[in-house]
Amino acid sequence: LALADSDALLFLAGVAGGRGMDVSIREAEVAPMQIQGPRSKDVMRDLLGDAVADLRYYFCAEAEVDGIPVVISRTGWTGEVGYELYLQDASRGDQLFERVFQAGEPYGISVIAPSEARRIEAGIFNYGSDIRIEDTPLHVSGLERFVEWDQGADFLGRRRLEEIRDGDLLDRKLVGIEIGGEPMTDEGALNDFWPLVEGDARVGKITAGAWSPRLQRNIGYAWVPIRWEAPGSAFEAESSRGRVPVTVASLPFVDPTKDIPKS
């Protein structure tokens, strides 16, 4: 497994132990690097040849960059065309970085942190801040469709999900929102959860927010009571600069069929 800072490794170890399975579960020793954006294919072609452009969205392959072993995946955290390189020899991290940067210089490559605006536009959630271990797929906009109710096999959590679905127990929803006020142009504009209020009552919280240059407005995510999950529901948020209007919006904000990253 290699699932960043999620609880998946601990969860699976608990499942294996609880069910008496004779298995070994470990964290893969890989280090990821993302190459994202409209020119990412050009960079990858220069690194690995023309064949890499044929790698399909959400597929992966093993390769070498000047003898450095990597796994390439056609994925990313941006909603743009992009790739992730998983370095399999941690001692060669500096070499891989320099080689990628060298290949990217003709295309104006830059080193940046993950872009909040891009991942929010694409409807990508962050485990640990937007969603946590107590949240199920039924609580998160867009993830409901991944619960395969009709499959013949049983799966972990099915009974509890059925109780939530059939027992009217779904009390909250993570939704997309548009945030009024001044442009949130600072990537750290939302360093803490903003309370979501209706009048004097606190009804939820904003977990992420950023200015979208593409949409020319502030967008983000918020937890709201289930009765207000529909697009158009209106609230206010208590920001660091006072109250600002908030409206529930449909997700994703852009490219619902993922034509951009598939291209």
C-alpha positions as a Markdown table, in Angstrom:
| # | Residue | x | y | z |
|---|---|---|---|---|
| 1 | Leu | 0.0 | 0.0 | 0.0 |
| 2 | Ala | 1.0 | 3.6 | -0.6 |
| 3 | Leu | -1.8 | 5.8 | 0.5 |
| 4 | Ala | -0.1 | 9.0 | 1.8 |
| 5 | Asp | -1.2 | 9.8 | 5.3 |
| 6 | Ser | -4.5 | 8.0 | 5.4 |
| 7 | Asp | -5.5 | 5.3 | 8.0 |
| 8 | Ala | -5.8 | 2.6 | 5.3 |
| 9 | Leu | -2.7 | 0.7 | 6.4 |
| 10 | Leu | -3.8 | 0.6 | 10.0 |
| 11 | Phe | -7.4 | -0.3 | 9.0 |
| 12 | Leu | -6.3 | -3.2 | 6.8 |
| 13 | Ala | -3.9 | -4.5 | 9.5 |
| 14 | Gly | -6.9 | -4.5 | 11.9 |
| 15 | Val | -9.0 | -6.4 | 9.4 |
| 16 | Ala | -6.3 | -9.0 | 8.8 |
| 17 | Gly | -5.8 | -9.5 | 12.5 |
| 18 | Gly | -9.5 | -9.6 | 13.4 |
| 19 | Arg | -10.2 | -12.2 | 10.7 |
| 20 | Gly | -7.1 | -14.3 | 11.4 |
| 21 | Met | -5.7 | -13.8 | 7.9 |
| 22 | Asp | -2.1 | -15.0 | 7.2 |
| 23 | Val | -1.0 | -12.0 | 5.2 |
| 24 | Ser | 1.8 | -9.4 | 5.3 |
| 25 | Ile | 0.8 | -5.7 | 5.0 |
| 26 | Arg | 3.4 | -3.0 | 4.6 |
| 27 | Glu | 4.0 | 0.5 | 3.3 |
| 28 | Ala | 5.6 | 0.5 | -0.1 |
| 29 | Glu | 8.9 | 2.4 | -0.1 |
| 30 | Val | 8.1 | 4.9 | -2.8 |
| 31 | Ala | 8.3 | 8.7 | -3.1 |
| 32 | Pro | 5.9 | 10.4 | -5.4 |
| 33 | Met | 6.5 | 13.4 | -7.7 |
| 34 | Gln | 3.7 | 15.0 | -9.8 |
| 35 | Ile | 4.1 | 16.4 | -13.3 |
| 36 | Gln | 0.9 | 18.2 | -14.0 |
| 37 | Gly | -0.5 | 20.7 | -16.6 |
| 38 | Pro | -1.0 | 21.1 | -20.4 |
| 39 | Arg | 2.7 | 20.6 | -21.2 |
| 40 | Ser | 3.1 | 17.5 | -18.9 |
| 41 | Lys | 2.9 | 15.1 | -21.9 |
| 42 | Asp | 5.8 | 17.0 | -23.6 |
| 43 | Val | 7.9 | 16.7 | -20.5 |
| 44 | Met | 7.2 | 13.0 | -20.2 |
| 45 | Arg | 7.9 | 12.3 | -23.9 |
| 46 | Asp | 11.3 | 13.9 | -23.5 |
| 47 | Leu | 11.9 | 11.8 | -20.4 |
| 48 | Leu | 10.7 | 8.5 | -21.6 |
| 49 | Gly | 9.9 | 8.6 | -25.3 |
| 50 | Asp | 6.7 | 8.8 | -27.3 |
| 51 | Ala | 5.1 | 5.6 | -26.0 |
| 52 | Val | 4.4 | 7.2 | -22.6 |
| 53 | Ala | 1.7 | 9.4 | -24.2 |
| 54 | Asp | -0.4 | 6.3 | -24.9 |
| 55 | Leu | -0.7 | 5.5 | -21.1 |
| 56 | Arg | -4.5 | 5.8 | -20.4 |
| 57 | Tyr | -6.1 | 7.8 | -17.7 |
| 58 | Tyr | -5.8 | 6.0 | -14.3 |
| 59 | Phe | -3.4 | 3.4 | -15.7 |
| 60 | Cys | 0.2 | 2.8 | -14.6 |
| 61 | Ala | 3.4 | 1.2 | -15.8 |
| 62 | Glu | 6.9 | 0.6 | -14.6 |
| 63 | Ala | 9.8 | 2.4 | -16.3 |
| 64 | Glu | 13.2 | 3.9 | -15.8 |
| 65 | Val | 14.4 | 7.4 | -16.1 |
| 66 | Asp | 18.1 | 7.2 | -16.9 |
| 67 | Gly | 18.3 | 4.0 | -14.9 |
| 68 | Ile | 16.2 | 5.3 | -12.0 |
| 69 | Pro | 13.3 | 2.9 | -11.3 |
| 70 | Val | 9.9 | 4.5 | -11.2 |
| 71 | Val | 6.2 | 3.6 | -11.5 |
| 72 | Ile | 4.3 | 6.1 | -13.8 |
| 73 | Ser | 0.6 | 6.7 | -13.3 |
| 74 | Arg | -1.7 | 8.8 | -15.4 |
| 75 | Thr | -3.2 | 10.5 | -12.4 |
| 76 | Gly | -2.8 | 13.6 | -10.3 |
| 77 | Trp | -4.3 | 16.0 | -7.8 |
| 78 | Thr | -5.2 | 18.8 | -10.2 |
| 79 | Gly | -7.9 | 17.8 | -12.7 |
| 80 | Glu | -5.4 | 18.7 | -15.4 |
| 81 | Val | -3.5 | 16.4 | -17.8 |
| 82 | Gly | -0.8 | 14.9 | -15.6 |
| 83 | Tyr | 1.4 | 12.1 | -14.4 |
| 84 | Glu | 2.7 | 10.9 | -11.1 |
| 85 | Leu | 6.2 | 9.3 | -10.8 |
| 86 | Tyr | 6.7 | 6.9 | -7.9 |
| 87 | Leu | 10.4 | 6.6 | -7.2 |
| 88 | Gln | 11.3 | 3.1 | -6.1 |
| 89 | Asp | 14.8 | 3.9 | -5.0 |
| 90 | Ala | 14.7 | 6.6 | -2.3 |
| 91 | Ser | 18.4 | 7.2 | -2.5 |
| 92 | Arg | 18.1 | 8.6 | -6.0 |
| 93 | Gly | 15.5 | 11.3 | -5.3 |
| 94 | Asp | 17.8 | 14.2 | -6.0 |
| 95 | Gln | 18.8 | 12.7 | -9.3 |
| 96 | Leu | 15.2 | 12.2 | -10.4 |
| 97 | Phe | 14.3 | 15.7 | -9.5 |
| 98 | Glu | 17.2 | 17.2 | -11.4 |
| 99 | Arg | 16.4 | 15.0 | -14.5 |
| 100 | Val | 12.7 | 16.0 | -14.5 |
| 101 | Phe | 13.5 | 19.7 | -14.0 |
| 102 | Gln | 16.0 | 19.6 | -16.8 |
| 103 | Ala | 13.5 | 18.0 | -19.1 |
| 104 | Gly | 10.8 | 20.5 | -18.1 |
| 105 | Glu | 12.8 | 23.7 | -18.5 |
| 106 | Pro | 12.0 | 24.2 | -22.2 |
| 107 | Tyr | 8.3 | 24.1 | -21.3 |
| 108 | Gly | 8.5 | 26.5 | -18.3 |
| 109 | Ile | 8.3 | 23.9 | -15.6 |
| 110 | Ser | 8.0 | 25.3 | -12.0 |
| 111 | Val | 8.1 | 23.7 | -8.6 |
| 112 | Ile | 4.9 | 24.4 | -6.6 |
| 113 | Ala | 2.9 | 23.0 | -3.7 |
| 114 | Pro | -0.4 | 21.2 | -4.5 |
| 115 | Ser | -2.9 | 23.7 | -6.0 |
| 116 | Glu | -6.0 | 24.1 | -3.8 |
| 117 | Ala | -7.9 | 25.9 | -6.6 |
| 118 | Arg | -7.3 | 23.1 | -9.2 |
| 119 | Arg | -8.2 | 20.2 | -6.9 |
| 120 | Ile | -11.4 | 22.0 | -5.7 |
| 121 | Glu | -12.4 | 22.8 | -9.2 |
| 122 | Ala | -12.1 | 19.1 | -10.1 |
| 123 | Gly | -14.0 | 17.9 | -7.0 |
| 124 | Ile | -11.0 | 16.2 | -5.4 |
| 125 | Phe | -11.2 | 15.7 | -1.6 |
| 126 | Asn | -8.4 | 15.7 | 0.9 |
| 127 | Tyr | -8.5 | 12.9 | 3.5 |
| 128 | Gly | -7.8 | 14.3 | 6.9 |
| 129 | Ser | -9.3 | 17.8 | 6.3 |
| 130 | Asp | -12.4 | 17.4 | 4.1 |
| 131 | Ile | -13.2 | 13.8 | 5.0 |
| 132 | Arg | -12.2 | 11.7 | 8.0 |
| 133 | Ile | -12.5 | 8.1 | 9.2 |
| 134 | Glu | -16.0 | 8.7 | 10.6 |
| 135 | Asp | -17.4 | 9.8 | 7.2 |
| 136 | Thr | -18.8 | 7.2 | 4.7 |
| 137 | Pro | -19.2 | 7.4 | 1.0 |
| 138 | Leu | -22.9 | 8.2 | 1.5 |
| 139 | His | -21.9 | 11.4 | 3.4 |
| 140 | Val | -19.7 | 12.8 | 0.5 |
| 141 | Ser | -21.1 | 14.3 | -2.7 |
| 142 | Gly | -20.1 | 12.1 | -5.7 |
| 143 | Leu | -18.8 | 9.1 | -3.7 |
| 144 | Glu | -22.3 | 7.5 | -3.3 |
| 145 | Arg | -22.1 | 6.1 | -6.8 |
| 146 | Phe | -19.1 | 3.9 | -5.9 |
| 147 | Val | -21.1 | 1.8 | -3.4 |
| 148 | Glu | -22.0 | -1.3 | -5.4 |
| 149 | Trp | -25.3 | -2.3 | -3.8 |
| 150 | Asp | -26.1 | -4.9 | -6.5 |
| 151 | Gln | -22.9 | -6.9 | -6.4 |
| 152 | Gly | -23.3 | -10.5 | -5.1 |
| 153 | Ala | -20.4 | -10.4 | -2.8 |
| 154 | Asp | -20.5 | -9.0 | 0.7 |
| 155 | Phe | -18.1 | -6.1 | 1.6 |
| 156 | Leu | -16.8 | -4.5 | 4.7 |
| 157 | Gly | -19.1 | -1.8 | 6.0 |
| 158 | Arg | -22.1 | -2.9 | 4.0 |
| 159 | Arg | -24.4 | -3.5 | 6.9 |
| 160 | Arg | -23.7 | -0.1 | 8.4 |
| 161 | Leu | -24.2 | 1.6 | 5.0 |
| 162 | Glu | -27.5 | -0.1 | 4.6 |
| 163 | Glu | -28.5 | 1.0 | 8.1 |
| 164 | Ile | -27.7 | 4.6 | 7.2 |
| 165 | Arg | -29.4 | 4.4 | 3.8 |
| 166 | Asp | -32.6 | 2.6 | 5.0 |
| 167 | Gly | -32.9 | 4.1 | 8.5 |
| 168 | Asp | -32.9 | 7.8 | 7.6 |
| 169 | Leu | -29.6 | 8.2 | 9.4 |
| 170 | Leu | -27.9 | 10.4 | 6.8 |
| 171 | Asp | -27.5 | 13.6 | 8.8 |
| 172 | Arg | -24.9 | 15.6 | 6.9 |
| 173 | Lys | -23.3 | 16.0 | 3.5 |
| 174 | Leu | -20.0 | 17.3 | 2.2 |
| 175 | Val | -20.9 | 19.7 | -0.7 |
| 176 | Gly | -19.4 | 22.2 | -3.0 |
| 177 | Ile | -19.9 | 25.8 | -2.2 |
| 178 | Glu | -19.3 | 29.3 | -3.7 |
| 179 | Ile | -17.9 | 31.8 | -1.2 |
| 180 | Gly | -18.6 | 35.5 | -1.4 |
| 181 | Gly | -16.4 | 38.3 | -0.4 |
| 182 | Glu | -12.9 | 39.3 | -1.5 |
| 183 | Pro | -10.9 | 36.9 | -3.7 |
| 184 | Met | -9.1 | 34.3 | -1.6 |
| 185 | Thr | -5.9 | 34.6 | -3.6 |
| 186 | Asp | -3.6 | 33.5 | -0.8 |
| 187 | Glu | -3.1 | 29.7 | -0.9 |
| 188 | Gly | -3.3 | 29.7 | 2.9 |
| 189 | Ala | -6.4 | 31.9 | 3.0 |
| 190 | Leu | -8.3 | 29.1 | 4.8 |
| 191 | Asn | -5.8 | 27.6 | 7.3 |
| 192 | Asp | -8.6 | 26.6 | 9.7 |
| 193 | Phe | -12.2 | 25.5 | 9.4 |
| 194 | Trp | -14.7 | 28.4 | 9.0 |
| 195 | Pro | -18.0 | 28.0 | 10.9 |
| 196 | Leu | -21.0 | 28.0 | 8.7 |
| 197 | Val | -24.0 | 29.8 | 10.2 |
| 198 | Glu | -27.6 | 30.5 | 9.6 |
| 199 | Gly | -28.5 | 33.5 | 11.6 |
| 200 | Asp | -27.0 | 32.9 | 15.0 |
| 201 | Ala | -27.0 | 29.2 | 14.7 |
| 202 | Arg | -23.9 | 27.2 | 13.7 |
| 203 | Val | -24.9 | 24.6 | 11.1 |
| 204 | Gly | -21.7 | 23.3 | 9.6 |
| 205 | Lys | -18.1 | 24.2 | 8.6 |
| 206 | Ile | -16.1 | 25.1 | 5.5 |
| 207 | Thr | -13.2 | 22.7 | 5.1 |
| 208 | Ala | -11.5 | 24.1 | 2.0 |
| 209 | Gly | -11.6 | 27.3 | 0.0 |
| 210 | Ala | -9.7 | 29.1 | -2.8 |
| 211 | Trp | -10.0 | 31.7 | -5.5 |
| 212 | Ser | -10.5 | 30.0 | -8.9 |
| 213 | Pro | -8.9 | 32.0 | -11.7 |
| 214 | Arg | -10.7 | 29.9 | -14.2 |
| 215 | Leu | -14.2 | 30.6 | -12.7 |
| 216 | Gln | -13.4 | 34.0 | -11.3 |
| 217 | Arg | -14.9 | 33.3 | -7.9 |
| 218 | Asn | -14.1 | 31.7 | -4.6 |
| 219 | Ile | -15.0 | 28.0 | -4.3 |
| 220 | Gly | -14.7 | 25.3 | -1.7 |
| 221 | Tyr | -16.2 | 22.5 | 0.3 |
| 222 | Ala | -18.4 | 22.5 | 3.4 |
| 223 | Trp | -20.2 | 20.1 | 5.7 |
| 224 | Val | -23.9 | 21.0 | 5.9 |
| 225 | Pro | -27.0 | 19.4 | 7.4 |
| 226 | Ile | -28.6 | 16.9 | 4.9 |
| 227 | Arg | -31.7 | 19.0 | 4.5 |
| 228 | Trp | -29.6 | 21.8 | 2.9 |
| 229 | Glu | -27.5 | 19.7 | 0.6 |
| 230 | Ala | -29.2 | 20.9 | -2.6 |
| 231 | Pro | -27.5 | 23.5 | -4.8 |
| 232 | Gly | -28.7 | 27.0 | -4.1 |
| 233 | Ser | -29.0 | 26.6 | -0.3 |
| 234 | Ala | -27.6 | 29.7 | 1.3 |
| 235 | Phe | -25.7 | 30.4 | 4.5 |
| 236 | Glu | -23.0 | 32.7 | 5.9 |
| 237 | Ala | -19.5 | 31.8 | 6.9 |
| 238 | Glu | -17.5 | 33.4 | 9.8 |
| 239 | Ser | -14.2 | 34.3 | 8.0 |
| 240 | Ser | -11.2 | 36.0 | 9.4 |
| 241 | Arg | -12.6 | 39.2 | 7.7 |
| 242 | Gly | -16.1 | 38.9 | 9.0 |
| 243 | Arg | -19.2 | 37.1 | 7.6 |
| 244 | Val | -19.4 | 36.3 | 3.9 |
| 245 | Pro | -22.2 | 34.7 | 1.9 |
| 246 | Val | -22.0 | 31.0 | 1.0 |
| 247 | Thr | -24.1 | 29.1 | -1.5 |
| 248 | Val | -24.2 | 25.3 | -2.1 |
| 249 | Ala | -23.0 | 24.4 | -5.7 |
| 250 | Ser | -22.9 | 21.3 | -7.8 |
| 251 | Leu | -19.7 | 19.2 | -8.0 |
| 252 | Pro | -17.4 | 19.1 | -9.8 |
| 253 | Phe | -17.1 | 22.8 | -10.6 |
| 254 | Val | -15.5 | 22.1 | -14.0 |
| 255 | Asp | -15.1 | 19.2 | -16.4 |
| 256 | Pro | -17.6 | 16.7 | -15.0 |
| 257 | Thr | -16.7 | 14.0 | -17.5 |
| 258 | Lys | -12.9 | 14.4 | -16.9 |
| 259 | Asp | -12.2 | 15.2 | -20.5 |
| 260 | Ile | -9.2 | 17.4 | -19.6 |
| 261 | Pro | -7.2 | 14.8 | -17.6 |
| 262 | Lys | -8.2 | 12.1 | -20.2 |
| 263 | Ser | -6.9 | 14.1 | -23.1 |
